[in-house]
Amino acid sequence: MSEELHIAGIVVHATPESLGCVTALIADMPGAEIHATSRDGKLVVTLEAPSARDIAACMEQIQQVEGVMSAALVYQHNEALEAMREELSDEDHETGIH
């Protein structure tokens, strides 16, 4: 069985007064990236991990942070890790879009 890469998109809702602390904690998590935040405490986050179980553990860890009201899974996808490392050539696609 080959290694996999799981990518999940989540929306985190924190209290506005704890947004700075929550943002810092998520930013320090391996495989987590914050893409957007709002003043009212909403964050758009992606998580990358080797398994769905690891994604769930990351989400649980986020939900346990003081000031976090919810963390909702919006999207999850997985690919074989070797496929993610494969370079795509534009010559194979007329539009250049992959």
C-alpha positions as CSV (number, residue, x, y, z in Angstrom):
1,M,0.0,0.0,0.0
2,S,1.5,3.4,-1.0
3,E,1.7,6.4,1.3
4,E,-1.2,8.9,1.0
5,L,-1.6,12.6,1.4
6,H,-4.9,13.8,2.9
7,I,-5.9,17.4,2.4
8,A,-8.9,18.9,4.3
9,G,-10.5,22.3,4.2
10,I,-12.1,23.4,7.4
11,V,-13.9,26.4,8.8
12,V,-13.0,27.4,12.4
13,H,-15.2,29.7,14.4
14,A,-13.6,31.3,17.4
15,T,-14.6,34.1,19.7
16,P,-13.4,37.4,18.3
17,E,-11.4,38.1,21.5
18,S,-9.5,34.8,21.2
19,L,-8.8,35.1,17.5
20,G,-5.1,36.1,17.9
21,C,-4.4,33.2,20.2
22,V,-6.4,30.7,18.1
23,T,-4.7,31.9,14.9
24,A,-1.2,31.5,16.5
25,L,-1.9,28.0,17.7
26,I,-3.3,26.8,14.4
27,A,-0.4,28.4,12.5
28,D,2.1,26.4,14.7
29,M,0.4,23.1,13.9
30,P,2.3,20.9,11.4
31,G,0.4,20.6,8.2
32,A,-2.0,23.5,9.0
33,E,-2.3,26.6,6.9
34,I,-4.6,29.6,7.5
35,H,-5.9,31.1,4.3
36,A,-8.3,33.8,5.6
37,T,-9.6,35.2,8.8
38,S,-12.4,37.6,9.7
39,R,-12.8,40.0,12.6
40,D,-15.8,38.1,13.8
41,G,-13.6,35.0,14.4
42,K,-14.0,32.9,11.3
43,L,-10.9,31.2,9.8
44,V,-10.5,29.2,6.6
45,V,-7.8,26.5,7.2
46,T,-6.4,23.6,5.3
47,L,-4.8,20.6,6.9
48,E,-2.4,18.1,5.3
49,A,-1.7,14.8,7.0
50,P,-0.9,11.2,6.0
51,S,-4.3,9.8,7.0
52,A,-7.9,10.6,7.6
53,R,-7.4,9.6,11.3
54,D,-4.6,12.3,11.5
55,I,-6.9,14.9,10.0
56,A,-9.5,14.0,12.6
57,A,-6.9,14.3,15.3
58,C,-5.9,17.8,14.1
59,M,-9.5,18.9,14.0
60,E,-10.1,17.5,17.6
61,Q,-7.0,19.4,18.7
62,I,-8.3,22.6,17.2
63,Q,-11.7,22.1,18.8
64,Q,-10.1,21.8,22.2
65,V,-8.4,25.2,21.9
66,E,-9.9,27.7,24.4
67,G,-12.0,30.2,22.5
68,V,-12.9,27.9,19.6
69,M,-16.6,27.4,19.2
70,S,-16.5,25.0,16.3
71,A,-14.3,23.5,13.6
72,A,-16.3,22.1,10.6
73,L,-15.0,19.9,7.8
74,V,-15.9,21.4,4.5
75,Y,-13.8,19.2,2.1
76,Q,-11.4,16.3,2.3
77,H,-9.4,14.6,-0.5
78,N,-6.6,12.1,-0.6
79,E,-4.1,11.1,-3.2
80,A,-1.2,8.7,-3.4
81,L,1.8,10.6,-2.2
82,E,3.8,9.6,-5.3
83,A,1.0,11.1,-7.6
84,M,1.2,14.4,-5.7
85,R,5.0,14.5,-6.5
86,E,4.5,13.8,-10.2
87,E,5.4,16.7,-12.4
88,L,2.8,17.5,-15.1
89,S,3.8,18.7,-18.5
90,D,1.8,21.4,-20.3
91,E,2.6,19.6,-23.5
92,D,0.1,16.9,-22.5
93,H,-2.7,19.4,-22.2
94,E,-3.8,21.7,-25.0
95,T,-5.2,24.3,-22.6
96,G,-2.3,24.2,-20.1
97,I,-4.8,23.6,-17.4
98,H,-4.4,20.4,-15.2
